[in-house]
Amino acid sequence: MTIFQKTRACMAALAAFGLLASAPAQGPATVAPSAQASTKVAKQPNIVLILADDLGYADVGAYKADRYQTPNIDKLAKQGVRFTAAYAAAPVCAPSRAGLLTGRYPQRFGFEFNQGPGNREFKEGYGLDAKELTIGNVLQTAGYKTGLVGKWHMGIADQFYPTNRGFDEFVGLLTAETSYGDPAQPGVRVWPKDRAAAVAATKDGVFHRWPHAKILDGPNRTPITDANEYLTDYLTNRSVEFIERNAKSDKPYFLYAAYTAPHSPHMVVQKYYDRFPEIKDELQRINAAMIASLDDGVGQIMAAVEASGEADNTIVVFTSDNGCGDYLSGLCSCDPMRGGKLTHYEGGARVPMIMRWPGKLTAGALYSGTTSLMDLLPTAVAASGGHLPADRTYDGVNFLPFVAGKATGQPHDVLIWRRAPLVSIRAGDWKLWEVSDKTRMAGQSPYGDYTLLFNLKDDENETTNVAKQNAAKVNELRALIKDWEKDKKPAAWPTARDVTWNVCGVVFTVPI
């Protein structure tokens, strides 16, 4: 390491300590006092970002104790800050991930809908605009070794491939889903029984994934052929290996551990299934078992961080890309958040998020300010001592000063979600979900004509529509949406299809 690099690393560490000074015991999450200054040059913090797939707010024990037991995730919450108003950039997989990876609204670059299924995605060349920088790109510039283990979902062609988009290492899948292993293996449970056939097949005793659902390793796209290991376990093992190897280096590392669990196909092995004999419904039992496998993976990743000797200098974030997939009847909870994936109810976009940074963030703290997964890029860059590129607008913010009580207000006064013609906004305690002005006025919405207004302070479950009593507030929020849309782009590709189902008692049709 050169003198310049040492100086920059030291300055980054000192900046982080200064940024995260002590905060009052009440109000924002408090921050532990910094240790005595050391003459030893501090290394930039390692960063581990663990992303679940379709894990709802109520699916984590730390958020809803009477639903599923997630002891390892809950332990992480006791060791760090639990965010209670964290939102995805979209209530569906790929646009949400695009917002997380870029720190920008996906509507800035047309990533409004999922680009799949895989054949369409590949044929049409849909993916993350090549001009967009990812969190991997920016942390590479800050001196990090970057790795992605798991789901990418940002495009299949070479221009989108993770090792061409800021990640030094990659192992995982490029599209929305894949089989968790060979469904013909003894003890494997799948719901429904033929679901795994959508992404894989077993012929003449040999299992293989479809071309766009393969697990690939490295820049040469080497296929992983051993399907006897349950995919969630495999991704955990590769994540642990990345940590163990890179903790030995003087260079800081960034691991993006993007699990596929508990996304479909709903598939689990016997050792997890056997933990839930009390659950009689097969889908519910498999879902619980998949969440248990995810929770075990979080525990193993945290054990690797602890064993690395760098736990005190490692930031760990756990979150989900969007809400639970409640278009599968009875799968999701309608409490405390109504709705799930694809809907614009709170259950679609509000997600569990936990951040652990020993010695900097107070263990067991709560933070209730409005945050977004778009904030993770600027927050990570600030913690690293790096800088955001100045050639573009970032919609995410560094939330550390807010969590520490060093900045007034909250990270976001307004957040907006659009999947045209559906649009929703949270501004303060108010939440509006409806079809867009243009579509409503033309009377051409395939999704119905409705205006849903809720006061989340009084009605977090969004049970009472108060739009008729608050016409002025509706118009105020519509004006905010119209202003937001001025510098956003239309969708770069259309939705592949619509889905209609009963959302906690109300039937909706929404686009994928």
N, C-alpha and C positions, 0 to 999 in steps of 0.2 A: 504493500500500500504506500503510495506516495505521500509526501508531506501535505500536498493539497487535498488528497482524499481523506487523510486523517483529520485535517482541519475541518473539512466539510462534514464529516461524520460527527465530530465533536460538536460543531455548531448545531447540527440537526438534533442531537441529543439534548443539548442545553435548551434549544428552542422548545422542544417537546415538554421538558420539565417546566419551563416558564409558562407555557400555554396551559398546563394542567396544574396550576397552583390550587391550594386548598379552597374549598367552597363551603358555604354554610351547611349545617347538618340537615336543615329543612329546605324544601324546594327542589332545585336541580340535584341530580345525582352528585354526591360529594366525591372529592378526589383526595387520595391519600397524600400526606405531606411528602415532598421529595427527600431523598436521602442526602447525606452530606456530599458535597462535591468531591469527586475523585480525580486524581491526577491521571488515571488510566483513561485512554481514549475509548469512548463508548461506541459500540457498534449500532448501526441503525436497527430498529426493531424488525424482527422477522414478522411476517403477516400470514396468517392462515385464515382463509375465508371458506367456510363450510356452507354449501347451499343445498338444501333439500328441494325436492321436486313435488309440487302439489301437496305440501304439508300445511294444513290449516292452522290458524291461530289457536283453535281449541284442541289440536292434536298433541300439544306439548303440555306435560304435567305442570310446568311452572306457570302456565297461562290458564289451564282448566284442570284442576287436580283430580276431578272425578271421572275423567274420560279415559286417557291412556297413561300408563306409567312410563316415563322417560327419564330414568334416574341419572343417566350421564349428562343429558342436556340440562336437566334440573340442577345438577351439581355445578355445571358451567354457569348457570344463572346465579347461583349463590356466590360464585367467585368473581362475578363481573356485574355489569349493568344490564338490567332487563328493560328493553324499550317497549312501551305499551301503545304507541301510536306510530309504528313504522309501516311504511307503505311500499309496495312494489310499484314499478313504473307502468305496469299494465297488469290486468287480472288474467293474464295468459302467458304461457312459457316464454316463447322466443322474444316478443317485444319487451317483456320484463327484463330478460337477461341482457338485451341490447342496451336498455337504460342503465342497468347495473354496470356493465362493462365499459360504457362510454361516459357515464356521469351526465348524460344529456337525455332530454325527452326523446323517445324513439321517433316522435313525429318530426323532429328536426331533419331526419334523413329517411323518412318514408317507411319506417319499420313498424307499421301499425297493426298488422295481422301476422299470425303464424304463416310461415312460407311453405309448409308441407301440405300434403304428404310427401314422402321422400322422392318419389318419381317426379312429381311436379316441381319440387324444389331443385332437383338436379337438372331436369330438362329446361326449365326457364332461367336457371342461373340466379335464383333468389338468394340473398344473404346480406350480411352486414356491409354496408357501403365501404369500399376500399379506402375512402378518404378519412374514415373514422378511426381515431386512436382508441385503443383499449387500455384498461388499467394495467395490463401486462406491458404494453408499449411504454407507458409513462413511468412505471416502476423499473423497467429495464434501464431507462435513461437515468434514473436515480441510483443505479448501481446494483439492482437486485437480480438474483437468479430466479426465473419465473417458471412455474409449472402448472399445468392443468391436468387434473385427473377426473375423468367422468364426462358429463354431457356438455357438448358445445352448442349445437342448435343455432349456429350463426351462418350456416352455408356449407355446401359440400365441395364446391370447386376449389382448385388450388389457391386462388386469390383469397379465399375465406379461411383456409386451413389454419388451425391455431398456431403452428410454428411460423406462420407468415403474418401473424397478427399479435405478436408481443409475447408469445410463450416459448421459452427455450425448450421445454419438454412438453409432450402431450401423450396421454394414453386415454382412450375413451371412445365415445360414439359421436358422430357428427349430426345426427338427426334427433327427432323428438323422443324416440323410444327404441328399445330393443329387448329381446328376451333376456331374462335374468339367468338363463342357463338352458340346459337340455330338459324339456318338460317330460321326457321319457325316463329320466333317472328316477330310481326308487325314492319315494317320499316327497316328491315335488308336488305342490298343490297349485292349481291354476284356476282362476275364476274370470269369465266362464271357461269351461274346459277347453274350448277351441280358440281362446283368445291369443295364445302364444303363436298360433299359426299365421297371424298377421305380420309377424316380423321374423319368423324362423321356421324351420322344418326339420324333421328327422326322417331320413330316407335310407333304407337298407342298413339301419342301425347307426347311421352317421348323422350327427347334428350339424346344421349350418344355419347361420343367419343370412337373411336376404342382403343383397349387395349394399344397400344404403343403411343397413342396421348392424353392420359389423363393428367389432371392437378393434380399433386401430392403435398402433404403437409407433410413435416417432415420426419424423419428417418424411420417411419413405412409405408411410401408411402400411406398415407390416401388420397383417391380421393376427389377432389372438385367437388361436384355434381351440384351446382347452376350455370346454364349456361345462366341465364337471364341478367347477368352483362357482358358488353362488355369486352373481355379479356384484352385489353390495359388498360382500366380503372381499372380493377381488379388488374393488376400488379402494376399500379401506387399506388393504395390504400395500397397494401401490402408493397411497398417500403416506403411510407410515414409512415406507422405504425412502420416499423423497425427503421427508423430514430428517431421518437418520443420516442420510448421505450428505445433505446440505448443511446440517448443523455443525459438521466438522470443518466447514469452510469459513474463512474470514469474511466472505461475502454474505450479506443478508439474503434471505429467500422470501419469495411470495408463493404460497400454494393456494390454488383455487380448486378445492375439492368439491366438485359439482356432482352430487349423487343423483341417481335416477329414482330412488325410493322416495315416497311410495307411489310414484306415477305408474300407470298401466304399462305392460300387462300385469295384472295382479297375480303375482307368482311368488311362492316362498318355499323354502326347504323345511324339512321335518323339524329340525332343531329349534326353529323359531315358532313354527306352527304349534308345537307341543306345549308352549308356554301358556296357551290361552284355551284350555279345555272348557272354561266356563262360557265362552262365546259360541252360541249355537249357529248363528247366521254365518254361512261360509265366507261371503265377501268381507263381512266385518272382521272375522277371525284372521283371514289372510292379510287384510289391511293392518290390523294391530300387529301381526307378526312382522310385516314389512317395516313398520315404524320401529319395532324392537330391534330389527337388524341395523337400521339406520342409527339408532341410539347406541347400540354396541359399537358401531363404527366411530361415532363421536368419542366414546370412551377410549378406544384404542388410539385414536389420533391424539387425544389429550395426554394419554400415557406416554406416547412418543415425545410430545413436547416436554413433559416433565423430565423424562429420561435424558433429553438432549443436553441438559445443563444450561439451557437458555430460556427456561420458562418465564423468568422475570423480564426478559427482553423480547417476548413474543406476544403479539396481538392476535387474539382469536376472535373471530366473528362467526356466529351461527345464525342462519336465517333461512327463509324459503322464497321461492320465486313468485308464488301467488297462493291463493287459497286452495282449500280442499276441492277435489273433483266431485262436486255434489250433483252432477248430472247422472251419477250412478245412484240409484234410488236408495236412500237411507244411509249412505256412506258417511255423511258429514253431519256435524252438529250445527243446529240453528241458534246455539247459545255459546258464548256471549255475542258472537257476530252472526248476523243473518247472511245466508247465501254463501257462495263459494266461487271457485274458478269460473271465468267467463262472465260472471255477473258484475255489476258495478255497486252492489251492496258492499258493506264493510268487509264481509267475509270473503269477497273476491280479491281485494287489494291489500287489506291490512294483514300483516304477517308477523309471526314471532321474530324477534331479533335480540340477540344477546352479544355483548362485547366484553371481553376479558383482557385486561392489561395490568398485571400485578404491579403494585407500587404506584400506579398512576390513577386507575379507576377504583373506586371503593367497592369492595365485595358486597354483593347483595343489594346494591342500590337500584332504584327505579328511576326511569326518566319518561315523562309523559308528553314531552314536546313532540310536535309533528315532524317526523323524519321520513326519509325516502331511501330506497336502495341506491338511487342515483348519488346519494351522499357518500357512499363507500369509497369511490375513487378519490374525490378531493380530500376526504378524511385520511385515507391511507397515505396520500402524497404529502399531506401536511405532517403526519407523524414521521414520515421518512426523511423530512427535511428537504424534499424535492420541490419542484414548482410545476404548476399546471401550464401547459402550452398556452400562449397568449393569442393564438390565431383563431380561437373559436369560443363560443359561449358555452359555459357550463351551467346546468340547471341544478346540479347537486351542490351542496356546500359542505365545508368542514364543520361537522357538528360538535367537535370536541370543546370549543369555547362555550357552547350552549350547555352541554352536559356538565361542564365544570362550573357553570354559573358566572363565567367571565364575560359572557355576551348576554345582552338583554333580549327579551322576546323568545322566540323559538326558531328553529332552522327554516321552517316554511310556514308562512301565513296562508298560502294558497297552494294546492296541488290539483292537477287536472289530469283526467284520463279520457282518451278518445279512441273509440273503435267505430268509425263512422258507419251509420249516422248516430250511434249512441255516444253520449258524452256525459261526464260527471265531473263535479268539482267539490273539493272541500276547502272552505274559507272560514277560518276560525272554527266555531262549533257548528257551522251550517254545512249541510251536504245536499247537493242537487244532482239528480240523475234523470235524464230525459233524452229524447231524440233531438238532433240539432235544429237550429232555427230554420235553415233552408228546407230541410226535409219536412219539418212540422208544418211550415207555411204552404208547402206544395201538396201536403196530404198524401205523400207517397212512401211512407215508411213501411217496410215489410215487418218491422218489429213492433208495430202498434204506435199509438199516439198517447203518451203519458208524461206527466211531470211529477216527479217524486222529490219532495223536500223534507228533510229531517233536521232536527236540532240534536246533535250527537251528545251534547252535554246532558240533556234531559232524556234522550231516547237513543242510546247507543246501539240498540238492537234494531233500529229503524222500523218500528212497528206502526208508527202513526204518521201518515202523510199530512203535513201542515201547509201544503202549497196554497190552498185556497184562502187560508187565513193570512198569508204572508206574500201577497202578490208583489209588493215592493222589493222584498228580499229575493224573490225569484228573478225579477228583472235586473237587480244588482248583480246577481251571480251570472246571469246570461251575458251581461256586459263584460264581466271579467273573462269569460270564455271567449267571447268575440275578440277581445284585445289580445288574449293569449294566442289565438290562431293566426295573427297577422304575420308572424315569422316562422310558421310551421308549414310543412309540406303535406300534400295529400298522400294517401297510401301508395307505395310503390308497386303493390300487387293486391289483388282482391282477396277476400276471405275465400277459403276453399269450400266451406259449407256452413249452414246454420244448424243450431241445436235448439230443440224445444223441450222443456221439462218443468216440473213443478218445483219452484224455488221457495222452500219454507212456506208453502201454502198459496203461492201466487205463480201462475204459469207465465213464463217468459220465453221468447225466442231471441237468441243472440248469435252473433257470428263467432266462428272460431278465429 
